[in-house]
């Protein structure tokens, strides 16, 4: 099947490349290939891709930015016989960083990406992470999963109706679902790009597998929250407080959990701050990185 990708996705595709990472082809944007050995790693959420970060890149210019599409998402490979666990996602990230010659990262995670980030923190705590973790920024992710208010789509994808729902999913249904978690509207071009990237390589048929991260958040809650509670690096909790899924109380809990963490609100924003207000979000990301040498 040949996908028809919109112009903004094709432009994004030209900024990166497919890389063989383990047994999978991952799409990766690396803004300074072969450059600094310390990089800013930006991890996207479910069900979207690294394209979520495109509008904040100008604010982060001058740094080496590494933005992968995790397995099963975006322009990366989406095999039917892959596990898609958060542990496998973290494995891919470690292999990618090694292959890129990166030995230190400033780690930024949004939505599901916050859980990949917390698994990397857990490995660091155990002396098993292959890179230095210099700083951490978590944004609108339901790390305290017991407080999350899952969307109807997330609930369906975790039900026996998941396969049928995934097959019947359409652009209008997707747009309606996504708009429910935004506090500020985003352009139709952004919504169409997101849907095209979900559909690419039949990714919509993998959502019943990739949604498994929600169950893992419950199952490994003690491992990941324990690692955060013993973290000793600069940490920022950056949050759109009007998020109806990863509610504001999650941000407050995380700020209380992590020693020395600072909570910063992005007023009037919901679940996708980097798309709802790229200027404010980019400025906050830049200020955090400037303050901590990233």
PyMOL commands that set and color helices and strands:
alter all, ss='L'
color gray80, all
select helices_A, chain A and resi 7-15+50-60+86-99+112-125+145-147+152-157+162-168+171-179+188-210+213-219+221-229+248-257+273-276+278-291
alter helices_A, ss='H'
color red, helices_A
select strands_A, chain A and resi 17-21+24-30+38-43+65-68+104-110+132-139+234-239+262-265
alter strands_A, ss='S'
color yellow, strands_A
deselect
rebuild
show_as cartoon
